[in-house]
Amino acid sequence: MSEWWSYRPEDMLLFSPRVYWRMFELHNAAIWPLQLVALASGIVMVILATKRPPRGERWIAFMLAVIWLFVGWAFLWHRYATINWAIRYIAPLFALQSLLLLIACVAPQVLLFDRRGIGKWSGSTLAGIALFLYPLLPLTFAANREQAEIFGIAPDPTAIGTLGLLLMARGKLRKFLLPVPIIWCLISGLTLWTMEDPRALLPIAAVALTLAVGVW
Protein backbone atom coordinates (compact mmCIF):
# COMPACT_ATOMS: atom_id res chain seq x y z
CA MET A 1 0.00 0.00 0.00
CA SER A 2 2.95 2.33 0.52
CA GLU A 3 3.65 2.24 -3.24
CA TRP A 4 0.15 3.18 -4.44
CA TRP A 5 1.60 6.06 -6.48
CA SER A 6 3.36 3.51 -8.72
CA TYR A 7 0.03 2.31 -10.15
CA ARG A 8 -0.87 3.41 -13.67
CA PRO A 9 -4.45 3.87 -14.99
CA GLU A 10 -4.22 0.65 -17.01
CA ASP A 11 -3.56 -1.25 -13.79
CA MET A 12 -7.19 -0.56 -12.84
CA LEU A 13 -8.59 -2.31 -15.89
CA LEU A 14 -10.50 -5.53 -15.26
CA PHE A 15 -9.73 -6.87 -18.75
CA SER A 16 -7.11 -6.68 -21.45
CA PRO A 17 -7.58 -4.87 -24.78
CA ARG A 18 -7.59 -8.27 -26.51
CA VAL A 19 -10.52 -9.44 -24.38
CA TYR A 20 -12.32 -6.13 -24.89
CA TRP A 21 -12.20 -6.23 -28.68
CA ARG A 22 -12.86 -9.96 -28.79
CA MET A 23 -16.14 -9.17 -27.04
CA PHE A 24 -17.28 -7.13 -30.05
CA GLU A 25 -16.29 -9.92 -32.42
CA LEU A 26 -18.34 -12.50 -30.52
CA HIS A 27 -21.31 -10.15 -30.23
CA ASN A 28 -21.32 -9.35 -33.95
CA ALA A 29 -21.16 -13.02 -34.83
CA ALA A 30 -24.01 -13.88 -32.47
CA ILE A 31 -26.52 -11.34 -33.76
CA TRP A 32 -25.71 -11.18 -37.48
CA PRO A 33 -27.43 -9.84 -39.66
CA LEU A 34 -29.07 -7.40 -37.22
CA GLN A 35 -26.20 -5.02 -37.98
CA LEU A 36 -27.73 -4.31 -41.38
CA VAL A 37 -31.12 -3.53 -39.84
CA ALA A 38 -29.58 -1.25 -37.20
CA LEU A 39 -27.47 0.62 -39.73
CA ALA A 40 -30.46 1.08 -42.03
CA SER A 41 -32.54 2.42 -39.14
CA GLY A 42 -29.84 4.98 -38.39
CA ILE A 43 -29.84 6.20 -41.98
CA VAL A 44 -33.64 6.41 -41.94
CA MET A 45 -33.54 8.49 -38.74
CA VAL A 46 -31.09 10.98 -40.24
CA ILE A 47 -33.31 11.29 -43.33
CA LEU A 48 -36.38 11.83 -41.16
CA ALA A 49 -34.55 14.46 -39.07
CA THR A 50 -33.50 16.26 -42.25
CA LYS A 51 -36.70 16.04 -44.29
CA ARG A 52 -39.07 16.43 -41.31
CA PRO A 53 -42.13 14.54 -42.59
CA PRO A 54 -45.33 14.46 -40.48
CA ARG A 55 -44.80 12.43 -37.27
CA GLY A 56 -41.18 11.88 -38.27
CA GLU A 57 -39.94 12.91 -34.82
CA ARG A 58 -42.08 10.22 -33.22
CA TRP A 59 -40.59 7.53 -35.45
CA ILE A 60 -37.10 8.75 -34.60
CA ALA A 61 -37.85 8.64 -30.87
CA PHE A 62 -39.40 5.19 -31.18
CA MET A 63 -36.50 3.69 -33.14
CA LEU A 64 -33.98 5.20 -30.73
CA ALA A 65 -35.93 3.80 -27.77
CA VAL A 66 -35.79 0.29 -29.23
CA ILE A 67 -32.08 0.65 -30.03
CA TRP A 68 -31.10 1.89 -26.57
CA LEU A 69 -33.03 -0.89 -24.88
CA PHE A 70 -31.48 -3.51 -27.16
CA VAL A 71 -27.91 -2.25 -26.72
CA GLY A 72 -28.32 -2.02 -22.96
CA TRP A 73 -29.74 -5.52 -22.70
CA ALA A 74 -27.90 -7.48 -25.41
CA PHE A 75 -24.48 -5.86 -25.25
CA LEU A 76 -24.00 -4.23 -21.86
CA TRP A 77 -25.90 -6.67 -19.66
CA HIS A 78 -25.14 -9.94 -21.46
CA ARG A 79 -21.69 -9.18 -22.88
CA TYR A 80 -19.82 -6.30 -21.30
CA ALA A 81 -20.93 -7.05 -17.75
CA THR A 82 -19.25 -10.47 -17.96
CA ILE A 83 -15.82 -8.81 -18.07
CA ASN A 84 -16.61 -5.63 -16.14
CA TRP A 85 -18.84 -5.88 -13.06
CA ALA A 86 -19.37 -2.10 -12.97
CA ILE A 87 -21.38 -2.24 -16.19
CA ARG A 88 -24.30 -3.81 -14.31
CA TYR A 89 -24.78 -0.43 -12.66
CA ILE A 90 -24.56 1.42 -15.98
CA ALA A 91 -26.92 -0.77 -18.03
CA PRO A 92 -30.06 0.51 -16.25
CA LEU A 93 -29.25 3.98 -17.57
CA PHE A 94 -29.80 2.63 -21.08
CA ALA A 95 -33.26 1.43 -20.01
CA LEU A 96 -33.93 4.90 -18.56
CA GLN A 97 -32.88 6.49 -21.85
CA SER A 98 -35.24 4.16 -23.70
CA LEU A 99 -38.10 5.13 -21.39
CA LEU A 100 -37.47 8.84 -21.93
CA LEU A 101 -37.44 8.29 -25.68
CA LEU A 102 -40.75 6.45 -25.48
CA ILE A 103 -42.18 9.46 -23.66
CA ALA A 104 -40.90 11.65 -26.50
CA CYS A 105 -42.59 9.25 -28.90
CA VAL A 106 -46.07 9.59 -27.41
CA ALA A 107 -46.01 13.12 -25.99
CA PRO A 108 -46.68 15.89 -28.54
CA GLN A 109 -44.21 18.66 -29.29
CA VAL A 110 -41.51 17.60 -26.82
CA LEU A 111 -38.91 16.79 -29.48
CA LEU A 112 -38.85 18.65 -32.80
CA PHE A 113 -36.20 18.21 -35.49
CA ASP A 114 -36.29 21.65 -37.05
CA ARG A 115 -33.05 23.26 -35.94
CA ARG A 116 -30.89 25.11 -38.45
CA GLY A 117 -27.33 26.37 -38.59
CA ILE A 118 -24.67 24.99 -36.29
CA GLY A 119 -27.03 22.60 -34.52
CA LYS A 120 -28.05 20.91 -37.75
CA TRP A 121 -24.58 20.66 -39.23
CA SER A 122 -22.77 19.56 -36.07
CA GLY A 123 -25.50 16.99 -35.44
CA SER A 124 -25.22 15.69 -38.99
CA THR A 125 -21.46 15.38 -38.52
CA LEU A 126 -21.78 13.29 -35.37
CA ALA A 127 -24.46 11.12 -36.96
CA GLY A 128 -22.23 10.56 -39.99
CA ILE A 129 -19.30 9.56 -37.75
CA ALA A 130 -21.49 7.09 -35.86
CA LEU A 131 -23.02 5.54 -38.97
CA PHE A 132 -20.18 5.48 -41.46
CA LEU A 133 -16.83 6.02 -39.72
CA TYR A 134 -17.18 3.57 -36.84
CA PRO A 135 -17.67 0.46 -39.05
CA LEU A 136 -14.40 1.33 -40.84
CA LEU A 137 -12.27 1.81 -37.73
CA PRO A 138 -11.01 -1.82 -37.60
CA LEU A 139 -9.52 -1.30 -41.07
CA THR A 140 -7.80 1.89 -39.91
CA PHE A 141 -6.30 0.21 -36.85
CA ALA A 142 -5.37 -3.06 -38.60
CA ALA A 143 -7.88 -4.95 -36.49
CA ASN A 144 -10.30 -7.74 -37.31
CA ARG A 145 -13.24 -6.38 -39.30
CA GLU A 146 -15.55 -8.62 -37.23
CA GLN A 147 -14.75 -6.30 -34.30
CA ALA A 148 -16.48 -3.36 -35.97
CA GLU A 149 -18.72 -1.17 -33.81
CA ILE A 150 -22.08 -0.56 -35.50
CA PHE A 151 -24.69 2.05 -34.63
CA GLY A 152 -27.60 0.35 -32.87
CA ILE A 153 -25.43 -2.63 -31.93
CA ALA A 154 -22.45 -1.20 -30.01
CA PRO A 155 -22.84 1.52 -27.37
CA ASP A 156 -20.24 4.05 -28.58
CA PRO A 157 -21.64 4.78 -32.06
CA THR A 158 -25.16 4.52 -30.63
CA ALA A 159 -24.43 7.23 -28.04
CA ILE A 160 -22.59 9.45 -30.53
CA GLY A 161 -25.30 9.05 -33.18
CA THR A 162 -27.96 9.88 -30.59
CA LEU A 163 -26.09 13.03 -29.59
CA GLY A 164 -25.96 13.97 -33.25
CA LEU A 165 -29.69 13.54 -33.69
CA LEU A 166 -30.40 15.48 -30.50
CA LEU A 167 -28.23 18.37 -31.67
CA MET A 168 -30.55 18.58 -34.67
CA ALA A 169 -33.58 18.80 -32.39
CA ARG A 170 -35.19 21.12 -29.89
CA GLY A 171 -37.99 20.70 -27.40
CA LYS A 172 -38.80 20.34 -23.73
CA LEU A 173 -37.44 16.80 -23.41
CA ARG A 174 -34.15 17.28 -25.25
CA LYS A 175 -32.18 18.37 -22.18
CA PHE A 176 -33.28 15.19 -20.38
CA LEU A 177 -32.16 12.99 -23.29
CA LEU A 178 -28.60 14.33 -23.39
CA PRO A 179 -27.10 13.18 -20.04
CA VAL A 180 -27.08 9.39 -20.58
CA PRO A 181 -25.29 9.50 -23.98
CA ILE A 182 -22.82 12.03 -22.57
CA ILE A 183 -22.15 9.89 -19.49
CA TRP A 184 -21.57 6.82 -21.62
CA CYS A 185 -19.21 8.66 -23.99
CA LEU A 186 -17.15 9.85 -21.02
CA ILE A 187 -17.02 6.34 -19.53
CA SER A 188 -16.04 4.75 -22.82
CA GLY A 189 -13.54 7.48 -23.64
CA LEU A 190 -11.85 6.98 -20.28
CA THR A 191 -11.79 3.21 -20.79
CA LEU A 192 -10.20 3.49 -24.24
CA TRP A 193 -7.75 6.11 -23.00
CA THR A 194 -6.73 3.77 -20.19
CA MET A 195 -6.08 1.11 -22.84
CA GLU A 196 -4.00 3.73 -24.71
CA ASP A 197 -6.33 3.40 -27.69
CA PRO A 198 -6.54 6.54 -29.87
CA ARG A 199 -10.21 5.79 -30.54
CA ALA A 200 -10.82 7.37 -27.13
CA LEU A 201 -10.79 10.74 -28.90
CA LEU A 202 -14.06 10.03 -30.71
CA PRO A 203 -16.49 9.81 -27.74
CA ILE A 204 -14.65 12.56 -25.89
CA ALA A 205 -14.77 14.84 -28.94
CA ALA A 206 -18.48 14.08 -29.33
CA VAL A 207 -19.12 15.27 -25.78
CA ALA A 208 -17.00 18.37 -26.31
CA LEU A 209 -18.88 19.25 -29.50
CA THR A 210 -22.26 18.66 -27.85
CA LEU A 211 -21.40 20.93 -24.94
CA ALA A 212 -19.91 23.58 -27.21
CA VAL A 213 -23.03 23.70 -29.37
CA GLY A 214 -25.16 23.86 -26.23
CA VAL A 215 -23.22 26.87 -25.00
CA TRP A 216 -23.37 28.46 -28.45
N, C-alpha and C positions, 0 to 999 in steps of 0.2 A: 504493500500500500504506500510505502514511502517513495516509490518511483512512479506514481500515477501520471506525472508530467511527461513520462516517456511514451505514453500511449498516443497513437495517431488515430484520426477519425476512422480509417478503414479497420482498425482493431475492434470497433464497435459493431461491425457488420455481422449479421447472423448467417450469412451465406456468401459464397464466392461469386464473382462475376460469371463464371462458367455455369453455375447452378441457376443464376438469375436469368440468363439468356436462354438456357435450356428450357426453362419454364415456359417461355413464349413459344418455343418450337413444339413442345408437347401440346400446349393449348391450341395452337393453330391446327395441328394434325387432328385433334379430337373433334373440333367443331366444323371442319371444312365441309361444305362450301359456304358457310354463313358469312365468311369474310366478304364475299361478293354482294350479298344482300345488304350488309352493314355499310359497305362503301357506296352502294347505289343509293341507300337512304340518305347518306350524308350529302351526296350530290343533289338529290331532290330537295333537301332542306335549304341548301344554298340558293337553288333556283327559286324556291318559294319565297325566301327572304328577299330576293332581288326583284322578282316580278310582282309580288304582293297580290296574289289572287284572293278572291273572297274566302274567308275562313282558313287562309294559308297559315296564319300564325298558330291556329289551333292544331293543325297537322304537324307543324314543326314541334310544338310543345309535346304532343302525344308521342311522336317518334323519339324525341330525346328522352322522354320519361321511360319508354321501353328500353332504350339503349342503356341508360344509367342503371336501371334495375338489373339488366342482364349482365353488364360488366361487373357490377358489385357482387352479384351472386356467383356467376360462372368463373370469373377470373380471380377477384380478390378473395372471396370466401373459400372457394374450392381449390384454388391454385396457390395464390400468393401467400395465404395464411399458413400453408403447410411448411413454408420455409421462413416465415416471419410472423411470430405470434402477435406482434403489435397491429397487424393488419386487421385482426378480428375486431379491433376497436374503431377502425377507420371505415370498414365496409358498411356499417349502418348509415354513415353519412351519404353514401350513394343511394340508399333507399330513401333517405330524407330528400335528396335532390330530386329523385323520381316523383315523390309525393308532391313537392312544390311545382314541378312541371305539369303534373296532372291537374293541379289547381289552376295553373295558367291555361290549361287546355279547356276547362269547362267554364271558367269565370270570364266574362266579357271585358274587353278593353284593358287587360292587365299586362299584356305583352304585345307590342305593335312593332312590326318591322318596317319602319318608314323613315329611319334616320338617313341623313345625307352627310356629305363631307367626310371629315376624318373618321367618324364613327363607322361609316359604311366601308371605307377603303381599308382601314386597319382591321376591321372584322373580317372582310373578305380575304385579307392576307393571312390571318391566323387560320381561317377555315381552309384555305388552300394548302397551308403547311400541314395541317392535320390530315387532310384527305390524300394529298399527292406526294408530299415530301417524305412523310414517315414510312410508307411502304418501301421507299427506295434506300433508306438509311443502311440496311444490311449490306447493300452493294457498295456504298460509300466507305464503310468501315470493314470491308473484306470479311463480313460475317456470313453465316448461313442465311439464305433468303427465307427459309422456313421460320426464322426468328423475327420476321417483320411485324411491326406494330401497326394495326389497322384501326381506323376510326370505327367505334362501335363494338370493337372486340377487345382492344387493349386500353387501359385507363389514360395513358398520357395523351395520345391523339384525341381521345374522346373529350377530355377536359379542355384541351387547347381548342378543338373545334367548337365546343360549347361556348367558350369565352368569345370566340370569333362571332358566332351567331348572336350572342348577347350584346356585343358591341354594336351590332347592326340594328338593335332594338331599343325601344324605350317602353316605359310603362311602370305601374305601381309595384309590380312583382320583380322587376329586373334586379333591383339591389339585393333581394333575398336569394336570387339564383346565382349570384357571383361568388359568394364565399366558398362553397364546397369545391368548385373547380380550381379556385385560387389556392386553397389549402392543399389540394392534391398535387398541384403543380409544384408547390414549394417542397412538399414531402418527397416527391419523385426527383426533383432537381437536386435536393440534398443527398438523396441516396446515390444518384448517378455521380455526383461530384465526389462523394466518399469513395466510389469505385474508380475515381479518376477517369471517368468517361466523358468526353467532350459533349456528348448528347445532353448533358445536364444543362447546357446553355439554352436549349429550346424551351422547356417549361418555365425556366426562370425568366427568359426574355418575354414569354407570353404574359406572365404576371406583370412584368415591368410595363409592357405596352398597354395592358388593360388599365393599370392604375394611372398611367400617363394620360390616356384618353379620358378617363374619368375626371381627372383634374382639369384637363383642357375644357 
